[in-house]
Amino acid sequence: MKKAIGVFAAGLALLASPVHAAVTFDFIFDGGAPTSVSNDGSVVVGNDGSFTSFRWTQATGRVSLGRPQTGGGGGIPGVSADGTRVGYSIGSLDNTYRTQGRWTLGSGWQELMPPPPADGGTVDGSYGSAWDISGDGTTVVGLYWRPGQGNRAHASKWTQATGVVDLGGTTTGQASRANGINNDASVIVGWVETPTGPWRPAAWVNGSLVLLTDYDDSGMFLIGNGEAKATSRNGDIIVGFATDADSHQRAASMWRRTDGVYGPTELLGWVDGTEPGSGFSSGGLNIPWAVSDDGSIVVGYCSFDGSPFNPTGLVWTPSTGVIGVNQYLQDNGVLVDPNFTIENLTAMTPDGTKIFGYGKMLTPPYTQKAFRITRTGTTAVPSGAQVARLELRAPSPNPSSSATRLEFTLPAAASADLSVYDASGRRVANLLHAEVPAGRQLVTWNGREASGHPVAAGLYFARLVTPHGSAMQRIVRVN
């Protein structure tokens, strides 16, 4: 598996070097998280953090679509291929319930429930939530609520002709949800609950349920649980995550359809540092959010402790495997501001040339920023043998109240400076400033400033600078 590397340079813009002009980066707006993009990349939709969707174009900027959800929220905004329709969860006009909605350019929102399916109703003021819309804009998918003892939410789809209909699950009383849908609504992907509760990746193909993994809960570890998150426009490729039988890791995964049948789970891998330490529950997450039509690139996010509080973006290609987004950017000559951290890659055009995501500044007022990565040609890492490169491994342990190990690798002998900085950019300790041979090196930080005093609990950065480039990793100190 490939290692997540933070790569940073001063300044708010990310710059591509002339040698690697294939990949560029630009911030596009503040204060919102992109979740879906039109086929040509010109229209982006997302959530503004208050369970209200927005629509962004270069000409209009970020425009709120209104109808905030009432009393909480759920779902993910999706956009049609041409950018004119949006599917998301909305609040009623009188603020008494939440429901699925479809927004159309020029006419606004349409409530998709009530009426719900025959066994549907409201739970905690919600009829259900919307998680995606088909490329042709005709079908909205998500879940609807089924009130009553023993009932659970079920995956659903809506069309103008049918209203909201139940996609079903596998076990009476167990839940399911639709996460994504292809262009013509023939393939819907999501998850179904197993009899013991964990989710299992699933697809509804022309209305018929297809279970994508073998499932086994008879031993110490759950095998085959996970979820399907997204699909290519024709539905032939599905991505999501599933648990590896050997490592028990929740790995980024792919399912390909050949002659009408989805093949076995292809474990794409995981970012180094997200592996389970001991047992299933201690592992991180590696969850794809989008796949190109040809299956040549997958993007999403990973979490190093299994929680949503320590995430970063991930990228998979056949030549790189699963790597952290900062390593992907570094390999293509792009450096990142040390005061900005990428949290997720959430959307991509079908041709794989434009990737969208969000992150936040690490200095007050901690502004959330949306960005676009543009791939205009061949990426830096060729297919075949691994290219030697600068690498700064994730600190261990992290978080830490004692000594922190910092391992790095140089592709060739060079001068190296390894220092620790606080969140304001002040250098608090210099750990190494010397000529270093090629290969792997180990340096330990004792958690103290240059003066010898222990640093305060908080966020710090280890930054390695060499003639081959620079790299950075986050360190969390706890006292």
Long-range contacts (C-beta under 8 A, 24 or more apart in sequence): 1-269, 1-270, 1-271, 1-272, 1-275, 1-321, 1-322, 2-269, 2-271, 2-272, 2-320, 2-321, 2-322, 2-323, 2-324, 2-327, 3-271, 3-272, 3-273, 3-323, 3-324, 3-327, 3-391, 3-393, 3-394, 4-271, 4-272, 4-273, 4-302, 4-312, 4-314, 4-323, 4-324, 4-326, 4-327, 4-394, 5-323, 5-324, 5-326, 5-327, 5-330, 5-391, 5-392, 5-471, 5-473, 6-324, 6-326, 6-336, 6-341, 6-392, 6-461, 6-471, 6-472, 6-473, 6-474, 7-326, 7-327, 7-329, 7-330, 7-334, 7-335, 7-336, 7-469, 7-470, 7-471, 7-472, 8-326, 8-335, 8-336, 8-337, 8-338, 8-461, 8-463, 8-470, 8-471, 8-472, 9-335, 9-336, 9-337, 9-338, 9-470, 10-337, 10-338, 11-337, 12-337, 12-340, 13-337, 14-329, 14-334, 14-335, 14-336, 14-337, 15-334, 15-335, 16-332, 16-333, 16-334, 17-333, 19-333, 20-331, 20-332, 20-333, 20-334, 20-380, 21-333, 21-376, 21-377, 22-332, 22-375, 22-376, 22-377, 22-378, 22-379, 22-380, 23-329, 23-332, 23-333, 23-334, 23-373, 23-374, 23-375, 23-376, 23-379, 23-380, 24-334, 24-373, 24-374, 24-376, 25-329, 25-334, 25-336, 25-371, 25-372, 25-373, 25-374, 26-371, 26-372, 26-374, 27-369, 27-370, 27-371, 28-56, 28-356, 28-370, 28-371, 28-372, 29-56, 29-61, 29-62, 29-369, 29-370, 30-367, 30-368, 30-369, 30-370, 31-62, 31-367, 31-368, 32-56, 32-62, 32-358, 32-368, 32-370, 33-344, 33-346, 33-358, 33-368, 33-370, 34-346, 34-347, 34-356, 34-357, 34-358, 34-370, 35-76, 35-77, 35-78, 35-346, 35-347, 36-76, 36-77, 36-78, 36-79, 36-132, 36-346, 36-347, 37-79, 37-347, 37-348, 37-349, 37-354, 37-356, 38-79, 38-80, 38-81, 38-82, 38-83, 38-349, 39-81, 39-82, 39-135, 39-349, 39-350, 40-83, 40-349, 41-349, 41-353, 41-354, 41-372, 42-83, 43-79, 43-83, 44-79, 44-347, 44-356, 44-370, 45-77, 45-78, 45-79, 45-86, 45-88, 46-77, 46-346, 46-358, 46-370, 47-76, 47-77, 47-88, 49-368, 51-89, 53-77, 53-86, 53-88, 53-90, 53-103, 55-79, 55-83, 55-86, 56-370, 57-83, 65-103, 65-109, 66-108, 66-109, 67-91, 67-93, 67-101, 67-109, 69-98, 70-95, 70-96, 70-97, 70-98, 70-125, 71-98, 71-124, 71-125, 71-126, 72-98, 72-124, 72-125, 72-126, 73-98, 73-129, 74-98, 74-126, 74-129, 75-100, 75-129, 75-130, 75-131, 75-142, 76-131, 76-132, 76-179, 78-130, 78-131, 78-132, 78-133, 78-140, 78-180, 78-181, 79-133, 80-133, 80-134, 80-135, 80-136, 80-137, 81-135, 81-136, 81-137, 81-183, 81-233, 82-137, 84-137, 85-133, 85-137, 86-133, 87-130, 87-131, 87-132, 87-133, 87-140, 87-141, 87-142, 88-130, 89-126, 89-128, 89-129, 89-130, 89-142, 96-125, 97-122, 97-125, 97-126, 97-127, 98-125, 98-126, 98-127, 98-129, 99-126, 99-127, 99-128, 100-127, 100-128, 100-129, 100-130, 100-140, 100-142, 100-144, 100-156, 100-158, 100-164, 101-130, 101-140, 102-130, 102-133, 102-137, 102-140, 102-158, 104-137, 112-140, 112-158, 112-163, 112-164, 113-144, 113-163, 113-164, 115-163, 116-144, 116-145, 116-164, 117-144, 117-156, 117-163, 117-164, 117-165, 117-166, 119-146, 119-148, 119-151, 119-166, 120-144, 120-145, 120-146, 120-147, 120-164, 121-145, 121-146, 121-147, 122-147, 123-147, 123-153, 128-153, 128-156, 128-164, 131-177, 131-178, 131-179, 131-180, 131-190, 132-178, 132-179, 132-180, 132-181, 133-181, 134-181, 134-182, 134-183, 134-184, 134-185, 135-181, 135-182, 135-183, 135-184, 135-233, 136-183, 136-184, 136-185, 138-185, 139-181, 139-185, 141-167, 141-178, 141-179, 141-180, 141-181, 141-188, 141-190, 142-177, 142-178, 143-175, 143-176, 143-177, 143-178, 152-193, 153-177, 155-188, 155-190, 155-192, 155-204, 157-181, 157-185, 157-188, 157-204, 159-185, 167-204, 167-207, 167-209, 168-209, 169-193, 169-209, 170-194, 170-200, 170-209, 170-211, 171-195, 176-202, 178-204, 179-227, 179-228, 179-229, 179-230, 179-240, 180-228, 180-229, 180-230, 180-231, 181-231, 182-231, 182-232, 182-233, 182-234, 182-235, 183-233, 183-234, 186-235, 187-231, 187-235, 187-238, 189-228, 189-229, 189-230, 189-231, 189-238, 189-240, 190-227, 190-228, 191-226, 191-227, 191-228, 194-225, 198-222, 198-225, 199-225, 199-226, 199-227, 200-224, 200-225, 200-226, 200-227, 201-226, 201-227, 201-228, 201-238, 201-240, 201-241, 201-242, 201-253, 201-255, 201-265, 202-228, 203-228, 203-231, 203-238, 203-255, 203-262, 205-235, 210-262, 212-238, 212-240, 212-242, 212-255, 212-262, 212-265, 213-242, 213-265, 216-245, 221-248, 221-279, 221-280, 222-280, 224-265, 226-250, 226-253, 228-255, 229-287, 229-288, 229-289, 229-300, 230-288, 230-289, 230-290, 230-291, 231-291, 232-291, 232-292, 232-293, 232-295, 232-350, 233-293, 233-350, 234-293, 237-291, 237-293, 237-295, 238-262, 238-291, 239-268, 239-288, 239-290, 239-291, 239-298, 239-300, 240-287, 240-288, 241-285, 241-286, 241-287, 241-288, 242-267, 243-280, 247-275, 247-276, 248-276, 248-279, 248-280, 248-283, 249-274, 249-275, 249-276, 249-283, 249-286, 250-283, 250-284, 250-285, 250-286, 251-286, 251-322, 252-286, 252-287, 252-288, 252-298, 252-300, 252-314, 252-316, 252-322, 253-288, 254-288, 254-291, 254-295, 254-298, 256-295, 268-298, 268-316, 268-321, 268-322, 269-316, 269-321, 269-322, 270-302, 270-322, 271-302, 271-304, 271-312, 271-314, 271-322, 271-323, 271-324, 272-393, 272-394, 273-304, 273-393, 273-394, 274-302, 274-303, 274-304, 281-306, 282-306, 286-314, 286-322, 288-314, 288-316, 289-344, 289-345, 289-346, 289-347, 290-345, 290-346, 290-347, 290-348, 290-355, 291-348, 292-348, 292-350, 292-351, 292-352, 293-350, 293-351, 293-352, 294-352, 296-352, 297-348, 297-352, 297-375, 299-325, 299-345, 299-346, 299-348, 299-355, 299-357, 300-344, 300-345, 300-346, 301-343, 301-344, 301-345, 301-346, 304-394, 304-398, 311-343, 311-344, 312-341, 312-342, 312-343, 312-344, 313-342, 313-343, 313-344, 313-345, 313-357, 314-345, 315-345, 317-379, 317-381, 318-383, 319-379, 319-381, 319-382, 319-383, 319-384, 320-379, 320-381, 325-357, 329-373, 330-389, 330-390, 330-469, 330-471, 331-379, 331-380, 331-381, 331-387, 331-389, 332-379, 332-380, 333-380, 335-469, 335-470, 338-362, 338-421, 338-425, 338-461, 338-463, 338-472, 339-363, 339-423, 339-425, 340-369, 341-474, 342-371, 345-373, 362-423, 362-459, 363-423, 363-424, 388-412, 389-468, 390-464, 390-466, 390-468, 390-469, 390-470, 390-471, 391-471, 392-462, 392-464, 392-471, 392-472, 392-473, 393-473, 394-473, 395-462, 395-473, 395-474, 395-475, 398-474, 398-475, 398-476, 399-476, 399-477, 399-478, 400-447, 400-475, 400-476, 400-477, 400-478, 401-447, 401-477, 401-478, 401-479, 402-447, 403-444, 403-445, 403-446, 403-447, 404-444, 404-445, 404-447, 404-475, 405-442, 405-443, 405-444, 406-431, 406-442, 406-443, 406-444, 406-445, 406-462, 406-473, 407-440, 407-441, 407-442, 407-443, 408-440, 408-441, 408-443, 408-464, 408-471, 409-439, 409-440, 409-441, 410-436, 410-437, 410-438, 410-439, 410-441, 410-466, 410-468, 411-438, 411-468, 412-438, 412-468, 413-437, 413-438, 414-466, 414-467, 414-468, 415-466, 415-467, 416-441, 416-464, 416-465, 416-466, 417-464, 417-465, 417-466, 418-443, 418-462, 418-463, 418-464, 418-465, 419-462, 419-463, 419-465, 420-445, 420-460, 420-461, 420-462, 420-463, 420-475, 421-460, 421-461, 421-463, 422-455, 422-458, 422-459, 422-460, 422-461, 423-458, 423-459, 423-460, 423-461, 428-455, 428-460, 431-462, 436-466, 445-475, 447-477, 454-479
